[in-house]
Amino acid sequence: MPLEYGERALVADARRMAYMFFADVFSTEVTKDFIAGMASFGAVEGSKLSEFVTMIGESDLDQVTQDVRSEFCALFLNMSAHPVFTSESVYLSGNHMIMQEQRNQVLEVYNAHHLSVDKESFDWPEDHISMEVLFMAHLCQLESDSCRSLMEEAGDDLALAASRLDSAAAAQKAFFTEHLDQWVPMFVEELSRYAETLFYQGVAEYLGEFLDGERELLNEF
């Protein structure tokens, strides 16, 4: 049964926050403040992230932060024997290298939505996982805004808000199906295999479960 606009806006907000979380943890090393903030993270009981949250209160925060930051470098900056690659091109292109046709495809999508990557602040390929989930977060924000406009019943603006909502939903489903869901499950599998800290083990678990939920939700759009 379709969600009411108010409930749908809240769901879109929660999804946007999840996408933003993944963008943060895969784009750069986390800070001590970020790790400290994880103490209030609403992790599912029994999950690896829940174990990590418990560990924060029982361990030296500086050491935990250093361990997580070191693992980011080991996993994602190729500073280990088993790096985990973070760009769609590596998983789906014929030569398994960065900056291949998949990067060009997502760049076209971003351009179609009048978005561009600020290379001064984001020095990764456009098909990097952080950029792809940031794009999904942007679409979730558009969905939430459109739902709230429809709740206000703003006369002639209703048709425009309804059109924007349909467009945001269609864009999410298309991008998830054609891009994220084509390669991120493989990324999750690799991360689960090679992560040694509870933090990145937990992030892998959380991302895998989040993808399952997104797949089910977007199929209803």
C-alpha positions in Angstrom: 0.0 0.0 0.0 1.4 3.4 -1.0 2.7 5.5 1.9 1.0 8.8 2.8 3.0 11.9 1.9 4.0 12.6 5.5 5.2 9.1 6.1 6.9 9.0 2.8 8.8 12.2 3.6 10.1 10.8 6.8 11.2 7.6 5.1 13.0 9.6 2.4 14.7 11.7 5.2 15.9 8.6 6.9 17.2 7.1 3.7 19.0 10.3 2.9 20.7 10.2 6.2 21.8 6.6 5.6 23.2 7.5 2.2 25.1 10.5 3.7 26.6 8.2 6.4 27.9 5.8 3.7 29.3 8.8 1.7 31.2 10.0 4.8 32.8 6.6 5.8 33.9 5.8 2.3 35.2 9.2 1.2 37.9 9.9 3.7 39.4 8.9 7.1 37.0 9.4 9.9 37.7 11.9 12.7 37.8 11.4 16.4 34.6 13.5 16.7 32.9 11.2 14.2 33.9 8.1 16.2 32.7 9.7 19.4 29.4 10.6 17.7 28.9 6.9 16.9 28.1 6.4 20.6 24.6 7.7 19.8 24.3 5.8 16.5 21.0 3.8 16.4 22.6 0.5 15.5 20.4 -2.6 15.3 20.9 -4.7 18.4 23.1 -7.7 17.7 24.7 -6.1 14.7 28.5 -5.5 14.3 27.9 -1.7 14.5 26.1 -2.2 17.8 29.2 -4.1 19.0 31.4 -1.3 17.8 29.2 1.3 19.6 29.5 -0.7 22.8 33.3 -1.0 22.4 33.7 2.8 22.1 32.6 3.2 25.7 35.0 0.6 26.8 38.1 1.5 24.8 40.6 4.4 24.3 38.9 6.7 21.8 42.2 7.8 20.3 43.3 4.3 19.7 39.9 3.3 18.2 40.0 6.3 15.9 43.6 5.5 14.8 42.7 1.9 14.1 39.7 2.9 11.9 41.7 5.6 10.1 44.5 3.1 9.4 42.1 0.6 8.0 40.6 3.2 5.7 44.1 3.6 4.2 44.7 -0.1 4.1 41.4 -0.9 2.4 40.7 2.0 0.2 44.0 3.6 -0.6 45.7 0.4 -1.7 48.0 0.2 1.3 47.5 -3.5 1.9 47.7 -6.8 0.1 44.0 -6.9 -0.3 42.6 -3.5 -1.2 38.9 -3.0 -1.7 38.1 -0.9 -4.7 35.5 1.8 -4.5 34.6 2.7 -8.1 32.0 1.1 -10.3 34.3 0.9 -13.2 36.7 -1.5 -11.4 33.9 -4.0 -10.9 32.0 -3.7 -14.2 34.4 -2.6 -16.9 36.1 -5.2 -19.1 39.6 -4.3 -18.0 38.6 -3.7 -14.3 40.2 -0.3 -14.2 39.0 3.1 -12.9 37.7 5.9 -15.2 36.0 3.6 -17.7 32.6 3.7 -19.4 30.7 3.4 -16.1 32.3 6.7 -14.9 31.1 8.4 -18.1 27.6 6.9 -17.7 27.1 8.3 -14.2 28.6 11.6 -15.2 25.9 11.9 -17.8 23.3 11.2 -15.2 24.7 13.9 -12.9 24.8 16.4 -15.8 21.2 15.6 -16.7 20.3 16.6 -13.1 22.4 19.8 -13.4 24.9 18.5 -10.9 28.7 18.5 -11.1 31.5 17.2 -8.9 33.7 19.8 -7.1 37.1 18.4 -7.8 38.7 20.7 -5.3 36.9 18.9 -2.4 36.3 15.5 -3.9 39.3 13.9 -5.5 37.8 10.5 -6.5 36.3 9.4 -9.8 32.6 10.3 -10.4 31.6 6.6 -10.1 33.2 6.3 -6.6 30.7 4.9 -4.1 30.6 8.1 -2.1 29.6 10.1 -5.1 27.0 7.6 -6.2 25.4 7.5 -2.7 25.5 11.3 -2.5 23.5 11.5 -5.7 20.9 9.1 -4.2 20.8 11.3 -1.1 20.1 14.3 -3.3 17.2 12.4 -4.9 15.8 11.5 -1.5 15.9 15.1 -0.5 13.9 16.0 -3.7 11.4 13.3 -2.8 11.0 14.6 0.7 10.6 18.2 -0.4 8.0 17.2 -3.0 6.0 15.2 -0.4 6.0 18.2 1.9 4.8 20.5 -0.8 2.0 18.2 -1.6 1.0 18.1 2.1 0.7 21.8 2.0 -1.8 21.6 -0.8 -0.4 24.7 -2.4 -3.1 25.2 -5.2 -1.6 25.4 -8.6 1.8 24.2 -7.3 0.3 20.7 -6.6 0.7 19.5 -10.2 4.4 20.7 -10.2 5.1 19.0 -6.9 3.5 15.8 -8.0 5.6 15.8 -11.2 8.7 16.4 -9.2 7.9 13.6 -6.8 7.4 11.2 -9.8 10.6 12.3 -11.3 12.6 11.9 -8.1 11.1 8.4 -7.6 11.9 7.4 -11.2 15.4 8.7 -11.0 16.1 6.8 -7.7 14.8 3.6 -9.1 16.7 3.9 -12.4 20.1 4.9 -10.8 19.8 2.2 -8.1 18.9 -0.5 -10.6 21.4 0.5 -13.3 24.3 1.4 -11.1 24.4 0.9 -7.4 22.7 -2.5 -7.4 25.0 -3.7 -10.2 28.2 -3.4 -8.3 27.8 -2.4 -4.6 26.8 -5.9 -3.5 30.2 -7.1 -4.8 31.9 -4.2 -3.0 30.1 -5.3 0.2 31.3 -8.8 -0.2 34.9 -7.7 -0.6 34.7 -5.3 2.3 33.2 -8.1 4.5 36.0 -10.4 3.6 38.9 -8.1 4.2 37.8 -5.6 6.9 39.4 -6.3 10.3 38.0 -3.5 12.5 34.5 -3.9 13.9 33.7 -0.5 12.4 34.2 -1.5 8.8 32.8 -5.0 9.3 29.7 -3.3 10.7 29.5 -0.8 7.9 29.7 -3.6 5.4 26.9 -5.5 7.2 24.8 -2.3 7.5 25.3 -1.4 3.8 24.3 -4.9 2.7 21.1 -4.8 4.7 20.4 -1.3 3.5 20.7 -2.4 -0.1 18.2 -5.2 0.5 15.7 -2.6 1.9 16.3 -0.2 -0.9 15.7 -2.9 -3.5 12.4 -3.8 -1.9 11.3 -0.2 -1.5 12.2 1.0 -4.9 10.5 -1.9 -6.6 7.3 -0.3 -5.3 7.9 3.0 -7.0 
